[in-house]
């Protein structure tokens, strides 16, 4: 009984610590849906040129969301006309290229990991810009966009109509209107409602992984003391540990610190930190948004670049 209570307490603690990021991220998603037109989004993030991907990364770093909210915001950008690669670059940056993550890494593990967050994150975004358009061709991306638009228009599970609702109140006058913000709040609640099961599962299982699974178990998954083989195995296995541990965003840094103290390689720890976007709840969210086939392509691309 104490294990259950400890697990629930840990899950609630993680939820409380990330609540501000959830509110900001889902709120921004609702505001984009209410105020930003498809034409505006296409002008800003409508392709995957290096400059556009870099711009998406900058916007993501400024938005600073937890992984759940970042996935909803990336979906909204994509539905509004952003290129698929640019939307995914935005999502990665909003969870992994943010100042608060660097500060926590510096305090818990060291400045080298904080530096690796930004240098490695920039490198991963460059890799995504090259690899993702080849893994997800234009036709597959447009099919995913139709699916997302159907979800936004008719609710989760409806994928039969190709219709995009126009922003309710675009422009300065709309932003100042009570009706516009009312609709933004409605979009925010809709996104939260659609992902409520994944959110609950994510925080409950993450709490169990934190409270009930000993650190020695996570460490036992990694090879140590085998030179180059250990380096390779650690880097490949780091994202897998993130998948099964369910811990999202900044919440995975304490586990990363424990892994580092247990002898896991530098690259393995960094790959684990970056992999907060491919935990099981996030993969279920991607499947709901984009379909199974594209989710598997996203998983393979994220894992390889991490």
C-alpha positions in Angstrom: 0.0 0.0 0.0 2.8 2.4 0.8 4.3 1.8 -2.7 1.1 2.8 -4.3 0.8 5.9 -2.2 4.4 6.8 -2.8 3.9 6.3 -6.6 0.7 8.5 -6.6 2.5 11.1 -4.6 5.4 11.2 -7.0 3.1 11.4 -10.0 1.2 14.3 -8.4 4.5 16.0 -7.6 5.6 15.7 -11.3 2.2 17.1 -12.4 2.5 20.0 -10.0 6.1 20.8 -11.2 5.0 20.8 -14.9 1.6 22.4 -14.4 2.8 25.9 -15.4 4.3 24.4 -18.7 1.0 22.5 -19.4 -1.0 25.7 -18.9 1.3 27.8 -21.1 1.6 25.2 -23.8 -2.1 24.3 -24.1 -3.0 28.0 -23.8 -0.7 28.9 -26.6 -2.2 26.1 -28.7 -5.7 27.5 -28.1 -4.6 31.0 -29.0 -3.0 29.9 -32.2 -6.1 28.1 -33.3 -8.2 31.1 -32.4 -6.1 33.9 -33.8 -3.6 32.7 -36.4 -4.7 32.1 -40.0 -3.4 29.3 -42.2 -1.9 31.9 -44.6 0.1 33.5 -41.8 1.4 30.2 -40.6 2.4 29.1 -44.1 4.4 32.4 -44.5 6.1 31.8 -41.2 6.8 28.0 -41.1 5.4 26.7 -44.4 8.6 24.9 -45.5 11.6 23.0 -44.1 14.4 25.2 -45.4 17.3 25.6 -42.9 16.2 29.2 -42.1 12.6 28.1 -41.4 13.7 25.1 -39.2 16.0 27.5 -37.3 13.1 29.9 -36.9 10.8 27.1 -35.6 13.5 26.2 -33.1 13.7 29.7 -31.9 9.9 30.0 -31.5 9.9 26.7 -29.7 12.7 27.7 -27.2 10.8 30.8 -26.4 7.5 29.0 -25.9 9.0 26.6 -23.3 6.4 23.9 -22.8 6.4 20.4 -21.3 6.4 17.5 -23.8 2.6 16.9 -23.6 1.7 20.6 -24.2 4.4 20.8 -26.9 2.9 18.0 -28.8 -0.5 19.7 -28.8 1.0 23.0 -29.9 3.1 21.3 -32.7 -0.1 19.7 -33.9 -1.9 23.0 -34.0 1.0 24.7 -35.9 0.9 21.8 -38.4 -2.9 22.0 -38.8 -2.6 25.8 -39.4 -0.2 25.3 -42.3 3.3 24.8 -40.8 5.5 22.3 -42.6 5.6 19.0 -40.8 9.4 19.1 -40.2 9.2 22.7 -38.9 6.4 21.7 -36.5 8.4 18.8 -35.1 11.5 21.0 -34.8 9.4 23.5 -32.8 8.2 20.7 -30.6 11.7 19.5 -29.9 13.0 22.9 -29.1 10.2 23.8 -26.8 11.1 21.0 -24.5 14.9 20.5 -25.0 16.3 23.9 -26.0 14.9 25.9 -23.0 16.9 27.8 -20.4 15.2 26.1 -17.4 16.3 22.6 -18.6 19.9 23.9 -18.9 19.8 25.3 -15.4 18.6 22.1 -13.9 21.2 20.0 -15.8 23.9 22.4 -14.6 22.9 22.2 -11.0 22.3 18.4 -10.9 25.0 17.1 -13.2 27.3 19.8 -14.4 27.9 22.6 -16.9 29.1 20.1 -19.5 25.6 18.6 -19.7 24.0 22.1 -20.0 26.3 22.9 -22.8 25.5 19.5 -24.5 21.8 20.3 -24.3 22.2 23.4 -26.5 25.0 22.2 -28.8 23.5 18.7 -29.2 20.0 20.1 -29.5 21.1 22.4 -32.3 22.8 19.4 -34.0 19.7 17.2 -33.6 17.5 19.9 -35.1 19.8 20.2 -38.1 19.6 16.4 -38.5 15.8 16.5 -38.3 15.7 19.2 -41.0 17.7 16.8 -43.3 16.3 13.4 -42.4 12.6 14.0 -41.5 11.5 15.3 -45.0 12.9 12.1 -46.5 11.3 9.8 -44.0 8.0 11.6 -44.1 7.4 12.6 -47.8 5.0 15.4 -48.8 2.1 13.0 -49.5 2.3 11.3 -46.1 2.5 14.8 -44.5 -0.6 16.0 -46.3 -2.5 12.9 -45.3 -1.5 13.5 -41.7 -2.7 17.2 -42.0 -6.1 16.1 -43.2 -6.3 13.7 -40.3 -5.4 16.5 -37.8 -7.9 18.9 -39.4 -10.6 16.3 -39.1 -9.8 15.8 -35.4 -9.8 19.6 -34.7 -13.0 20.1 -36.6 -15.1 17.1 -35.5 -13.3 15.8 -32.4 -11.0 12.9 -31.7 -11.6 9.8 -33.8 -13.3 11.6 -36.7 -11.1 11.5 -39.8 -13.5 11.7 -42.7 -13.8 15.4 -43.6 -11.2 17.7 -45.2 -12.3 21.0 -43.7 -10.3 23.5 -41.7 -12.2 25.9 -39.5 -11.0 29.5 -40.0 -9.6 31.4 -37.0 -12.4 32.8 -35.0 -10.9 36.2 -34.5 -7.6 37.0 -36.3 -5.8 40.3 -36.1 -5.3 42.9 -33.4 -9.0 43.6 -33.0 -9.7 39.9 -32.5 -7.0 39.6 -29.9 -8.6 42.4 -27.9 -12.1 40.8 -28.1 -13.7 38.8 -25.4 -15.2 36.4 -28.0 -11.8 35.6 -29.4 -10.3 34.7 -26.1 -13.4 32.7 -25.2 -12.9 30.6 -28.3 -9.2 30.3 -27.5 -10.2 28.9 -24.1 -12.6 26.5 -25.8 -9.8 25.2 -28.1 -7.5 24.8 -25.0 -10.1 22.7 -23.1 -10.8 20.7 -26.3 -7.1 19.8 -26.6 -6.9 18.9 -22.9 -10.0 16.8 -23.1 -8.7 14.9 -26.1 -5.5 14.0 -24.3 -6.8 13.5 -20.8 -6.2 9.7 -20.8 -2.7 10.0 -22.0 -1.9 12.7 -19.5 -3.2 10.6 -16.6 -1.4 7.5 -17.7 1.8 9.4 -18.2 1.9 10.9 -14.8 0.7 7.8 -12.9 3.2 5.5 -14.6 6.0 8.1 -14.2 5.3 8.3 -10.5 5.4 4.5 -10.3 8.7 4.4 -12.2 10.2 7.0 -9.9 8.9 5.6 -6.6 8.7 1.9 -7.0 11.5 1.0 -9.5 15.0 1.1 -7.9 17.7 3.0 -9.7 19.8 -0.2 -9.8 17.3 -1.6 -12.3 17.7 1.3 -14.7 21.4 1.2 -14.4 21.5 -2.6 -15.0 20.1 -2.0 -18.5 23.4 -0.3 -19.6 26.8 -1.8 -20.3 29.7 -0.1 -18.5 33.5 -0.7 -18.7 33.5 -2.1 -22.3 35.1 0.9 -24.1 33.5 1.8 -27.4 30.9 -0.9 -27.2 29.6 0.7 -24.0 29.5 4.1 -25.6 27.5 2.8 -28.5 25.1 0.7 -26.4 24.5 3.5 -24.0 23.6 6.0 -26.7 21.3 3.5 -28.4 19.7 2.4 -25.2 19.2 5.9 -23.7 16.0 6.7 -25.7 14.7 3.2 -25.0 14.9 3.9 -21.2 13.0 7.1 -21.7 10.3 5.2 -23.6 9.7 2.8 -20.8 10.3 5.1 -17.8 7.4 7.5 -19.0 9.2 10.5 -17.4 8.8 13.7 -19.4 10.6 16.9 -19.9 12.6 18.3 -16.9 11.3 15.4 -14.7 13.8 13.1 -16.4 16.9 15.0 -15.2 17.1 13.5 -11.7 17.1 10.0 -13.3 19.7 11.2 -15.7 21.9 12.3 -12.8 21.5 8.9 -11.1 22.5 7.2 -14.4 25.5 9.4 -14.7 26.7 8.6 -11.2 26.2 4.9 -11.9 28.7 5.0 -14.8 26.5 5.5 -17.9 28.3 7.3 -20.7 27.9 11.0 -21.4 26.3 10.3 -24.8 23.9 7.8 -23.3 22.7 10.3 -20.6 22.2 13.1 -23.2 20.3 10.8 -25.5 18.1 9.9 -22.6 17.4 13.5 -21.8 16.5 14.3 -25.4 14.1 11.3 -25.6 11.4 12.8 -23.4 9.4 13.2 -26.7 9.2 9.5 -27.4 7.8 8.1 -24.1 4.8 5.8 -24.4 2.1 8.4 -23.6 3.6 10.8 -26.3 3.7 8.0 -28.9 0.0 7.3 -28.1 -0.7 11.0 -28.7 1.2 11.0 -32.0 -0.8 8.0 -33.0 -4.0 9.8 -32.3 -2.9 12.9 -34.2 -1.0 11.4 -37.2 -1.8 7.7 -37.4 0.2 4.6 -36.6 2.5 4.5 -39.7 3.7 8.1 -39.4 4.1 7.7 -35.6 6.5 4.8 -36.2 8.4 6.9 -38.7 8.7 9.7 -36.1 9.9 7.2 -33.5 12.6 5.9 -35.8 13.7 9.4 -36.8 13.8 10.8 -33.3 15.6 7.7 -31.9 18.2 7.8 -34.7 19.0 11.5 -34.4 19.0 11.3 -30.6 
